[in-house]
């Protein structure tokens, strides 16, 4: 039997305040995303202003976190309407990557406009950094015993989920598919693809990396969501909202890739 054990959510205490692994991992994921994004921007845009992503990292990070938290709270609006003070409770989790993407995009558009640099150049670099950050960030779900999948039917392997963290209909099961791990591995594969794209084609085809990121992550998230049991919100027919958003972003990504190639063909 191979079992991934349930970890402790609290890493340590500081002056009596519990410090959660989730927060530590998310901080590491954000730091990695910014550092990688900045380095790639400098590498691809050698004639442009250097270190612009690091310079405006606080604004991009704040926008991403606000977007992630507000999106998550909207998906759980019934709970947060009854407990509005809990909106501020970030230490134990409650962030959505789709909200973070939206918030980060808005911040990067403002940064690009303010500094008179290419919007797609900064977004291409951050698309790579973001996906690598997601590779790390998914491990925060592991330490929170969340974002797990369906029960493993033979119960001979899987991720152990404490009874207090199990969804009601699966209380009799203890081992579940580690969807956090599946997504982390697939995100790493996606990052490698984006890295090749931006280093080989990023200078000529601005926007290609960004739109490919939308396609790659949307496909990954759509199929992972198919086996998750703790989706934030289901709409008509029991379809998780994350699947709908993923399909929308996939369509945007495909259309964007077509526009990038058509635009470059016209200006040859």
C-alpha positions as CSV (number, residue, x, y, z in Angstrom):
1,X,0.0,0.0,0.0
2,X,1.3,3.4,-1.0
3,X,-0.3,6.3,1.0
4,X,0.6,10.0,0.9
5,X,0.1,11.1,4.5
6,X,-1.9,14.1,5.6
7,X,0.6,16.8,6.7
8,X,0.4,19.3,9.6
9,X,-1.1,22.6,8.4
10,X,0.9,24.7,10.8
11,X,4.6,25.0,10.2
12,X,5.5,26.8,13.5
13,X,4.3,29.5,15.8
14,X,5.8,33.0,16.0
15,X,5.0,35.0,19.2
16,X,2.0,32.7,19.7
17,X,0.7,33.2,16.1
18,X,0.5,30.0,14.0
19,X,2.3,30.2,10.7
20,X,0.7,28.0,8.1
21,X,2.5,26.0,5.5
22,X,0.0,27.3,3.0
23,X,1.2,30.8,3.5
24,X,4.9,29.9,3.3
25,X,4.4,28.0,0.1
26,X,2.3,30.7,-1.5
27,X,4.9,33.3,-0.6
28,X,7.6,31.0,-2.2
29,X,5.4,30.5,-5.3
30,X,4.9,34.3,-5.7
31,X,8.6,35.1,-5.2
32,X,9.5,32.4,-7.8
33,X,7.0,33.7,-10.3
34,X,8.3,37.3,-10.0
35,X,11.9,36.4,-10.2
36,X,11.5,34.1,-13.2
37,X,9.2,36.5,-15.0
38,X,11.7,39.4,-14.4
39,X,14.7,37.4,-15.7
40,X,12.8,36.3,-18.8
41,X,11.6,39.8,-19.5
42,X,15.2,41.1,-19.3
43,X,16.5,38.3,-21.5
44,X,13.9,38.6,-24.3
45,X,13.6,42.4,-24.2
46,X,17.3,43.4,-24.1
47,X,16.7,46.9,-25.5
48,X,13.9,47.6,-23.1
49,X,13.9,48.9,-19.5
50,X,15.4,46.3,-17.2
51,X,13.9,44.9,-14.0
52,X,10.5,46.5,-14.6
53,X,8.7,43.5,-13.2
54,X,10.7,43.5,-9.9
55,X,10.2,47.2,-9.6
56,X,6.5,46.9,-9.8
57,X,6.3,43.5,-8.1
58,X,4.4,44.8,-5.0
59,X,1.6,46.3,-7.1
60,X,1.3,43.1,-9.3
61,X,1.4,40.9,-6.2
62,X,-1.3,42.9,-4.4
63,X,-3.5,43.0,-7.5
64,X,-3.1,39.2,-7.9
65,X,-3.9,38.4,-4.3
66,X,-6.9,40.8,-4.2
67,X,-8.2,39.2,-7.4
68,X,-7.6,35.7,-6.1
69,X,-9.3,36.4,-2.8
70,X,-12.3,38.3,-4.2
71,X,-12.9,35.7,-6.8
72,X,-12.8,32.9,-4.2
73,X,-15.2,34.9,-1.9
74,X,-17.6,35.4,-4.8
75,X,-17.7,31.6,-5.4
76,X,-18.5,31.2,-1.7
77,X,-20.8,34.2,-1.5
78,X,-23.3,32.6,0.8
79,X,-20.7,31.9,3.5
80,X,-18.9,35.3,3.2
81,X,-22.2,37.3,3.2
82,X,-22.9,35.7,6.6
83,X,-19.3,36.0,7.8
84,X,-17.9,39.2,6.1
85,X,-15.0,39.5,8.5
86,X,-13.7,36.1,7.2
87,X,-12.9,37.7,3.9
88,X,-9.7,39.0,5.5
89,X,-8.8,35.5,6.7
90,X,-6.1,34.6,4.2
91,X,-3.7,32.6,6.4
92,X,-5.5,29.2,6.1
93,X,-6.2,29.4,2.3
94,X,-8.9,30.7,0.1
95,X,-7.3,31.9,-3.1
96,X,-8.4,31.3,-6.7
97,X,-5.9,31.1,-9.5
98,X,-8.4,32.4,-12.0
99,X,-8.9,35.5,-9.9
100,X,-5.2,35.9,-9.5
101,X,-4.8,35.8,-13.3
102,X,-7.3,38.5,-13.8
103,X,-5.9,40.8,-11.1
104,X,-2.4,40.3,-12.4
105,X,-3.3,41.0,-16.0
106,X,-5.0,44.3,-15.0
107,X,-1.9,45.3,-12.9
108,X,0.5,44.5,-15.8
109,X,-1.6,46.5,-18.3
110,X,-1.3,49.5,-15.9
111,X,2.5,48.9,-15.5
112,X,3.0,48.6,-19.2
113,X,1.0,51.8,-20.0
114,X,2.8,53.8,-17.3
115,X,6.2,52.8,-18.5
116,X,5.5,52.9,-22.2
117,X,6.5,49.3,-22.8
118,X,4.9,46.4,-24.7
119,X,2.0,44.9,-22.8
120,X,2.4,41.5,-24.3
121,X,6.2,41.5,-23.6
122,X,5.6,41.8,-19.8
123,X,2.6,39.4,-19.9
124,X,4.6,36.8,-21.9
125,X,7.4,36.8,-19.3
126,X,4.9,36.6,-16.4
127,X,2.9,33.8,-18.0
128,X,6.0,31.6,-17.7
129,X,6.7,32.8,-14.1
130,X,3.1,32.3,-13.2
131,X,2.9,28.7,-14.3
132,X,6.1,27.8,-12.5
133,X,4.6,29.6,-9.4
134,X,1.5,27.4,-9.8
135,X,3.7,24.3,-9.8
136,X,4.9,25.3,-6.3
137,X,1.6,26.8,-5.1
138,X,-0.4,23.6,-5.6
139,X,1.6,22.1,-2.7
140,X,-0.2,24.6,-0.5
141,X,-3.4,22.7,-1.2
142,X,-1.6,19.5,0.0
143,X,-0.8,21.0,3.4
144,X,-4.4,22.3,3.7
145,X,-5.8,18.8,2.7
146,X,-7.9,20.5,-0.1
147,X,-8.2,20.4,-3.9
148,X,-8.2,16.5,-3.8
149,X,-9.9,14.2,-6.2
150,X,-12.4,11.3,-6.1
151,X,-11.8,8.4,-3.8
152,X,-9.4,5.6,-5.0
153,X,-11.9,2.7,-5.3
154,X,-9.6,-0.1,-4.2
155,X,-8.2,2.0,-1.3
156,X,-4.7,0.5,-1.7
157,X,-3.0,3.8,-2.5
158,X,-3.7,7.5,-2.6
159,X,-3.7,10.7,-0.6
160,X,-5.0,10.4,2.9
161,X,-7.6,13.0,3.8
162,X,-8.6,13.5,7.5
163,X,-12.3,12.9,8.1
164,X,-12.8,16.5,9.1
165,X,-11.6,17.6,5.6
166,X,-13.7,15.1,3.6
167,X,-16.8,16.0,1.6
168,X,-19.9,14.6,3.1
169,X,-20.7,12.0,0.4
170,X,-17.2,10.4,0.8
171,X,-16.9,10.2,4.6
172,X,-16.5,6.4,4.4
173,X,-13.3,6.8,2.2
174,X,-9.9,7.8,3.4
175,X,-7.7,7.7,0.3
176,X,-8.3,10.0,-2.6
177,X,-6.6,11.0,-5.9
178,X,-3.9,13.6,-5.2
179,X,-5.1,16.0,-7.8
180,X,-2.9,18.7,-6.4
181,X,0.1,16.5,-7.4
182,X,-1.3,15.8,-10.8
183,X,-1.8,19.4,-11.6
184,X,1.6,20.4,-10.2
185,X,3.3,17.9,-12.5
186,X,1.3,18.9,-15.5
187,X,2.0,22.6,-14.8
188,X,5.7,21.8,-14.8
189,X,5.4,20.2,-18.2
190,X,3.5,23.3,-19.4
191,X,6.1,25.6,-18.0
192,X,8.8,23.7,-20.0
193,X,6.7,24.3,-23.1
194,X,6.3,28.0,-22.4
195,X,10.0,28.4,-21.7
196,X,10.9,26.9,-25.1
197,X,8.3,29.2,-26.8
198,X,9.4,32.4,-25.1
199,X,13.1,31.8,-25.7
200,X,12.8,30.7,-29.3
201,X,9.8,32.7,-30.5
202,X,9.1,35.3,-27.8
203,X,10.8,38.3,-29.5
204,X,9.2,37.8,-32.8
205,X,5.7,36.5,-31.8
206,X,4.8,38.7,-28.8
207,X,1.7,37.4,-27.1
208,X,2.2,33.8,-28.2
209,X,3.5,32.7,-24.8
210,X,0.6,34.4,-23.0
211,X,-2.1,32.9,-25.1
212,X,-0.4,29.5,-25.1
213,X,-0.4,29.7,-21.3
214,X,-4.2,30.3,-21.3
215,X,-4.6,27.3,-23.5
216,X,-2.3,25.0,-21.6
217,X,-3.5,25.8,-18.2
218,X,-7.2,25.8,-19.2
219,X,-6.9,22.2,-20.6
220,X,-5.0,21.1,-17.5
221,X,-7.5,22.6,-15.1
222,X,-10.6,21.4,-17.1
223,X,-9.6,17.8,-16.9
224,X,-8.3,18.0,-13.3
225,X,-11.6,19.6,-12.3
226,X,-13.4,16.5,-13.8
227,X,-12.1,14.3,-10.9
228,X,-12.0,16.9,-8.1
229,X,-14.7,16.6,-5.4
230,X,-14.4,19.9,-3.7
231,X,-15.0,22.4,-6.5
232,X,-15.9,25.8,-5.3
233,X,-19.2,26.3,-7.1
234,X,-21.3,24.2,-9.4
235,X,-23.7,25.8,-11.8
236,X,-26.7,24.3,-13.7
237,X,-26.3,20.5,-14.3
238,X,-23.6,20.3,-11.6
239,X,-20.9,21.7,-13.8
240,X,-18.1,23.3,-11.8
241,X,-17.6,27.0,-12.6
242,X,-13.9,26.4,-13.0
243,X,-14.6,24.2,-16.0
244,X,-16.7,27.0,-17.6
245,X,-14.0,29.6,-17.0
246,X,-11.4,27.2,-18.3
247,X,-13.3,26.8,-21.6
248,X,-13.7,30.6,-21.9
249,X,-10.0,31.1,-21.4
250,X,-9.1,28.3,-23.8
251,X,-11.2,30.0,-26.5
252,X,-9.5,33.3,-25.8
253,X,-6.1,31.6,-25.9
254,X,-6.9,29.9,-29.3
255,X,-8.2,33.2,-30.8
256,X,-5.2,35.1,-29.4
257,X,-2.7,32.6,-31.0
258,X,-4.4,33.0,-34.4
259,X,-4.3,36.8,-34.1
260,X,-0.6,36.7,-33.2
261,X,0.3,34.6,-36.3
262,X,-2.0,36.5,-38.7
263,X,-0.6,39.8,-37.5
264,X,3.0,38.7,-38.0
265,X,2.2,37.2,-41.4
266,X,0.7,40.6,-42.5
267,X,3.8,42.5,-41.4
268,X,6.4,40.2,-42.9
